[in-house]
C-alpha cells in the first residue's frame, strides 16, 4: 500500500509551527511505514516533487511572488491544510493591514525602492481553497498529530470547538477575568490547554476567535475593568489581528479613540 505523501511549505512566518511538527519526532517515527515526508525544507534537503496527498502550509502571503507560489502549491496538493495564526489569519504581520505599509517602508529602509511587498498580510484562504485550518501561535502538537492520524484513517479529525474558558474549568483554573485581569479566553478558540490563565495571566488569543465569539460583550467587560479603548484595540490586535471577529472589534474600539 502506497504511503501518504506529506509536504510542508513556509511563507511569511517565524517557523514556530514547523518546529511543532519536528517536536513530534517520536510519534512521526511510529508512522513512518504509512507516511512519506516528501518535501520539508526545515527538516531535510531532500525535496521531492509533487503531487502530494497532504500539504501543510505555514505563514501568510505578503509578496506578489508568494501569491503566485501558493497557487502552484495548491495544484500539487490533495489536501491543503493551513497551520498557525499566520496561515489562518495573517499573523502578527497583519498589523500592517491597519496602517500604510509603504510609509513604514520609507521610514525604516534607506532604500525603500529595494523592498517589494504587498500592502497587506493575508491568510492562505484569501488566495486558494483551503481544506482545513489548524489554529495557534504555534499550533498544538496534539492537534497536528490528530489531523495526520485522521487523514491516515480516512475519518474526520476530532479537534476542540470550544473557548479557552472550558479548558480553564477542566484544569480547575480560577477565572482570571473574574479576578479583574483582562482575558481573551471567552472569545478564543481552545487548543493551548489554557496555558496563560494557569499562570494567572490573561489569554492573548493565540488560537484565534472561537466559533461564536461575543467580542462586543467582552470589550464591554474590559471597559468595566478600566481598560481604555486604545488598550482594547491592542488586546484584539495581536497574533490574530487579521481574523474577522477580532478585526471588527478592534476597529469598533479604534473609532472611540478619535
C-alpha positions as CSV (number, residue, x, y, z in Angstrom):
1,X,0.0,0.0,0.0
2,X,1.5,3.4,-1.0
3,X,2.5,5.7,1.8
4,X,0.7,9.1,2.3
5,X,2.9,11.8,0.7
6,X,3.3,14.7,3.1
7,X,4.7,18.1,2.2
8,X,5.3,21.2,4.3
9,X,5.7,24.7,2.9
10,X,6.6,28.0,4.5
11,X,5.6,31.6,3.7
12,X,5.9,34.7,6.0
13,X,6.3,33.3,9.5
14,X,8.6,32.6,12.3
15,X,8.9,28.8,11.7
16,X,7.3,28.0,15.1
17,X,4.5,25.8,13.6
18,X,7.0,23.8,11.6
19,X,9.0,23.3,14.8
20,X,5.9,21.9,16.4
21,X,5.9,19.3,13.7
22,X,9.5,18.5,14.4
23,X,8.7,18.2,18.1
24,X,6.5,15.2,17.0
25,X,9.7,13.2,16.1
26,X,8.9,10.2,18.3
27,X,5.3,10.0,17.0
28,X,6.3,10.5,13.4
29,X,8.8,7.7,13.7
30,X,5.9,5.4,14.7
31,X,4.1,6.1,11.5
32,X,7.0,6.1,9.0
33,X,5.5,3.0,7.3
34,X,2.4,5.0,6.5
35,X,3.8,8.5,5.8
36,X,6.5,9.7,3.5
37,X,7.7,13.2,4.2
38,X,8.4,14.1,0.6
39,X,9.0,17.9,1.0
40,X,10.0,19.6,4.2
41,X,12.9,22.1,3.8
42,X,13.1,22.8,7.6
43,X,13.9,19.1,8.2
44,X,15.7,17.8,5.1
45,X,17.5,18.9,1.9
46,X,15.7,16.1,0.0
47,X,12.8,17.8,-1.6
48,X,10.8,15.5,-3.8
49,X,8.4,17.0,-6.4
50,X,4.6,16.7,-6.1
51,X,1.8,15.7,-6.3
52,X,1.3,15.4,-2.5
53,X,-1.5,13.8,-0.6
54,X,-1.4,16.2,2.3
55,X,0.2,19.6,2.3
56,X,0.8,21.7,5.5
57,X,1.3,25.4,4.9
58,X,2.7,27.8,7.4
59,X,2.8,31.6,7.0
60,X,0.9,34.4,5.4
61,X,1.0,35.9,1.9
62,X,3.0,39.2,1.9
63,X,4.6,39.4,-1.5
64,X,3.4,39.0,-5.1
65,X,5.8,36.1,-5.6
66,X,4.3,34.2,-2.7
67,X,0.8,34.9,-4.1
68,X,1.9,33.1,-7.2
69,X,3.7,30.3,-5.4
70,X,0.7,29.3,-3.3
71,X,-1.3,28.8,-6.5
72,X,1.3,26.3,-7.7
73,X,1.3,24.5,-4.4
74,X,-2.5,24.2,-4.4
75,X,-2.3,22.4,-7.8
76,X,0.1,19.8,-6.2
77,X,-2.0,19.2,-3.1
78,X,-4.6,16.6,-2.5
79,X,-5.5,18.2,0.9
80,X,-4.1,21.6,1.8
81,X,-4.1,22.5,5.5
82,X,-3.1,25.8,6.9
83,X,-1.2,25.7,10.2
84,X,-0.9,28.5,12.7
85,X,-2.1,32.1,13.1
86,X,0.0,33.4,10.2
87,X,-1.5,31.0,7.7
88,X,-5.1,31.1,9.1
89,X,-5.4,34.9,9.9
90,X,-2.4,36.7,8.5
91,X,-0.4,36.6,11.8
92,X,1.2,39.3,13.8
93,X,2.4,40.8,10.4
94,X,-1.3,41.5,9.6
95,X,-0.9,44.6,11.8
96,X,0.3,46.2,8.6
97,X,-3.2,46.0,7.3
98,X,-4.2,48.8,9.7
99,X,-1.5,51.2,8.5
100,X,0.3,52.4,5.4
101,X,2.9,49.8,4.7
102,X,4.6,52.0,2.1
103,X,5.0,54.8,4.7
104,X,6.7,52.4,7.2
105,X,9.0,51.1,4.5
106,X,10.1,54.6,3.7
107,X,10.7,55.3,7.4
108,X,12.7,52.1,8.1
109,X,14.7,51.4,5.0
110,X,17.4,53.7,3.5
111,X,16.5,52.4,0.0
112,X,12.7,51.6,0.1
113,X,12.8,51.0,-3.7
114,X,14.6,47.7,-3.0
115,X,11.7,46.4,-1.0
116,X,9.0,44.5,-2.8
117,X,6.0,43.7,-0.7
118,X,2.2,43.7,-0.7
119,X,0.3,46.4,1.3
120,X,-1.4,43.6,3.3
121,X,-0.6,40.3,5.0
122,X,-3.4,37.8,4.2
123,X,-4.2,34.2,5.2
124,X,-3.7,31.4,2.7
125,X,-7.5,31.0,2.3
126,X,-7.7,34.5,0.8
127,X,-5.8,33.1,-2.2
128,X,-6.6,29.4,-2.7
129,X,-9.1,26.8,-1.5
130,X,-8.1,25.5,2.0
131,X,-9.4,22.1,3.2
132,X,-8.8,22.6,6.9
133,X,-7.2,25.0,9.4
134,X,-5.2,24.2,12.5
135,X,-5.1,27.3,14.8
136,X,-2.5,28.5,17.2
137,X,0.7,30.5,17.6
138,X,2.1,28.0,17.4
139,X,-0.2,25.1,16.6
140,X,-0.5,22.4,19.3
141,X,1.4,19.1,18.7
142,X,-1.8,17.2,19.7
143,X,-4.0,18.8,17.0
144,X,-1.4,18.2,14.3
145,X,-1.0,14.6,15.2
146,X,-4.8,14.1,15.4
147,X,-5.2,15.5,11.9
148,X,-2.5,13.3,10.4
149,X,-3.9,10.2,12.2
150,X,-7.4,11.1,11.0
151,X,-6.2,11.5,7.4
152,X,-4.5,8.1,7.5
153,X,-7.6,6.5,8.9
154,X,-9.9,8.2,6.5
155,X,-12.0,9.8,9.2
156,X,-12.9,13.4,10.3
157,X,-10.4,14.8,12.8
158,X,-11.6,15.4,16.4
159,X,-10.5,18.9,17.2
160,X,-11.7,21.2,20.0
161,X,-14.6,23.5,19.1
162,X,-14.8,25.3,22.4
163,X,-13.4,28.5,24.0
164,X,-10.4,28.6,26.3
165,X,-12.7,29.0,29.3
166,X,-13.7,25.4,29.1
167,X,-10.1,24.4,29.3
168,X,-9.7,26.6,32.4
169,X,-12.6,24.8,34.0
170,X,-11.2,21.4,33.0
171,X,-7.9,22.0,34.8
172,X,-9.5,23.8,37.8
173,X,-8.0,27.2,37.0
174,X,-9.7,30.1,38.7
175,X,-11.0,32.6,36.2
176,X,-8.6,35.5,35.9
177,X,-11.2,37.7,34.3
178,X,-13.5,37.4,37.3
179,X,-10.4,38.5,39.4
180,X,-10.0,41.6,37.3
181,X,-7.4,40.6,34.7
182,X,-8.4,41.3,31.1
183,X,-8.5,37.9,29.3
184,X,-9.5,36.9,25.7
185,X,-10.3,33.4,26.8
186,X,-14.1,33.7,26.5
187,X,-13.8,34.5,22.7
188,X,-10.7,32.5,21.9
189,X,-10.6,29.0,20.3
190,X,-9.3,26.3,22.6
191,X,-6.2,24.2,21.9
192,X,-3.5,25.6,24.2
193,X,-4.6,24.0,27.4
194,X,-5.3,27.4,28.9
195,X,-1.6,27.9,29.4
196,X,-1.6,31.7,30.2
197,X,-4.5,31.7,32.7
198,X,-2.9,28.8,34.6
199,X,-0.1,31.3,35.3
200,X,-2.6,33.9,36.4
201,X,-2.2,35.9,33.1
202,X,-5.0,36.7,30.7
203,X,-5.3,34.8,27.4
204,X,-3.7,36.6,24.4
205,X,-5.9,35.0,21.8
206,X,-3.2,32.8,20.2
207,X,-5.7,30.3,18.8
208,X,-7.9,33.0,17.2
209,X,-11.6,33.6,17.6
210,X,-13.9,30.8,18.8
211,X,-16.8,29.7,16.7
212,X,-19.3,32.2,18.0
213,X,-17.3,34.9,19.8
214,X,-19.2,37.7,21.5
215,X,-16.4,40.2,21.3
216,X,-18.6,43.2,22.0
217,X,-19.7,41.8,25.3
218,X,-16.1,41.1,26.3
219,X,-14.9,44.5,25.2
220,X,-17.7,46.0,27.4
221,X,-16.3,43.9,30.3
222,X,-12.8,45.2,29.6
223,X,-14.2,48.7,29.8
224,X,-15.8,48.0,33.2
225,X,-12.4,46.8,34.3
226,X,-11.0,50.2,33.5
227,X,-9.5,49.5,30.1
228,X,-9.3,52.4,27.6
229,X,-10.5,52.0,24.0
230,X,-6.8,52.0,22.9
231,X,-6.0,49.2,25.3
232,X,-8.9,47.2,24.0
233,X,-7.7,47.7,20.4
234,X,-4.3,46.4,21.4
235,X,-5.8,43.4,23.0
236,X,-7.6,42.3,19.8
237,X,-4.7,43.3,17.6
238,X,-2.2,40.6,18.5
239,X,-1.3,37.2,16.9
240,X,-4.7,37.1,15.2
241,X,-5.3,40.7,14.4
242,X,-6.5,39.9,10.9
243,X,-9.1,37.3,12.0
244,X,-12.5,38.7,11.1
245,X,-14.1,38.8,14.6
246,X,-11.0,40.3,16.2
247,X,-10.6,42.8,13.4
248,X,-14.1,44.1,13.6
249,X,-13.9,44.6,17.4
250,X,-10.6,46.3,17.2
251,X,-11.9,48.7,14.6
252,X,-15.1,49.4,16.6
253,X,-13.0,50.5,19.5
254,X,-10.5,52.3,17.4
255,X,-13.2,54.7,16.4
256,X,-13.8,55.5,20.1
257,X,-10.2,56.8,20.4
258,X,-10.7,59.5,17.8
